[in-house]
């Protein structure tokens, strides 16, 4: 199956300033899946996006079986019953009980025909020779018996195309006996940094130089999604080299991801190269931190240009790049989980018309309920705030101040696939 093509000018917008919702609507509405479809052994598909619906091919469990070690019988019991058979898990024999008879049975063993209830062995009394058993007379019909299909019925919809396979989903697919699954291939993402002032960690630093921290962060963020990462390293301020690199990379990758250099200065070679090779749009987003982001394409390769400050790059990746990669990879985008919690801080003034995402964490309040705390400094170059935070505090456009005790929305990093 061939991959779908991107719309031409899929990032074009007639507005100079976009709201958070408008930005998301473009990313999730105009992009389409470009990742190829492949069939893999089940054990190799963890975290992948499903490429086809899954329908249960058989009942799970396949047959009625015992949930405990004990004695199977037909309820109600009226007194001691003769034990006429023994059935263990994996026994393929066909057995039938008559009313008033019991079968010694073990967990997972198929229920004999005629039996509908199992008494736990610790609740039973067996005579000295083991030939008769007495069970609790008040045991309800059906107790401790699992019915065929009670977990999943044959023909029922289990997972939809575009769902991401979790460990528990893989357990379900294995229980159906599925050896292989059709999934989307990882999105092919190339990341790069640009600037003569940037250094690789480990190099000797001089005045005017900085270590490239964003690329390592983007590596880790991409690792929370099914992505195949190509690290192009740090490209020097060489216009010809940058253009040649981008042109070649666009032929073999789904996405090119950069950070910084969002303006149109003489040394912003990446932006100028994108404009020459394809199309690019600079979005001013009414969001803090973030604001200027570049979106474009070279043919069917998407270009995503994040802000240069690490906090802004981190937040914008979670809010916008992650949804874009999800859709490009064939996944279904879902809004991140938001929890209403009390604010443990005061912010007397906040700009109206702009959505803000503050770095924060939760602590138990006096009543034991969680309270959100905010990192004291808002500078988008302060990595220490990201390290201290376990999530984002979202403040919508209409809010102009926050008083201690008011409800705010908390978006835990775990909802973005990041351990907190």
Phi, psi and omega in degrees: 000129181278153180285151175288155179265154176284150172295144172292137179056041184294344181259003183292135177221148181265011180248141179283333184225126183252144172280170178302314181295321180295320178298313180296321181298321178292314184295319185269344182261330185259338177279159178221165181294129177243347181291139181291162178258134178220153178254123186234158170303142185309317185293350180258009188252006182302131178082357180277160174273132178293141180256001179204152176296150176247123176244136183298120181281348181200168177291146170229116357290160184290329183219162173300137180211167182275138178270352184215168167279130181174223185225125179268144180197174175261119181284151003270151175277145182242354181171193179301140181237143177289138176269110190253355180200165178229126184232121179254162176301135181090354178291123184263005181288161177255123185233151177223133176256140171269155176306136181089359176255160179228155176236132171290125186224154182236160185307127179089350180287146180294139178289136176289152176300137181096345179260146180223357186216150177230130174263132179296141186300328181288345178262004185251158175239124182250137180290172188300324182271357177075011184271341181227148180227142173249131183244162177302127185286343182263012181292130183289146177301133179092356181299138173061021177243127176269133182268148177303129178078006182289336174278303177220130179269142178307134179089354181279149178287128183254307180222144179262152172308140181086357174286147177267131185284119176259166179306319181291329175292321179295326176297319179296316181295322177295325180292340176276348183085022181278117181276334183224157182220142174275122182226168174276141175292157177300145174292131182273108186243128173254130177244146179206159173238157182220133176149132179293342181276350185273142179234149170286140174307135182106337179282156178285132186258147178233170178304133179091357179250157178221152174280143180282101181266332185295324185294320177296321179294317180294323174307310183293319179294320177296331180293348177276357179233160176287090182232146170253114191260131170247119181264111180273001176074205179259120177266134178290170180283071180233106187301317182294316179297317182296314181296317179296320180294315180294319180298317180291317182296322182297337181284339187236004183230157177273329185218140167246125185240125179228171173220142180085174177065040184274353181270189182244041178287170181297333183260008178273071189289328180296312180299314181296323180292319177300318180297327180281325186273332185207226178231148180214145178228131177266117180263130168264111185258133181283063183220142174232128357279156177149274183051267188282124174224146179251132176231139179188193180203147170245100188065237179262010176264125181276138174251127178236115181249111182273159172300159185279328180294135188299322180294315179296319179296319180297309183295317181291330174298311182298317187282325190234317181290317180301312175300320180298315180294326178299311181293315179299328181278356180093012181266167176265124179281134175234140177301142178296153180291134177239133178244127175283122180223161179284141176283135177258028185206169175240134170233100187293332182220133176218139186294130178284149178086003180231133176272134182239145179236108183261145177285131183203182180207167181250142173223150177295136175274184180303329180267007179088349180280151183291142178235135180274134176242144187250139174298135191295324185251138187261002183304130184280004174257004186267096180294333181301328177293322176295321182292324181283332186284153171241005179179186180245141174261117185263126178240118188284172188298325186282344183282132180245353176197159177228127177254146179306131181098341177289153180282135174230163179266130179246127180250101183292147178299333179300332177291346176253014179080019182247128175293139181258000000 
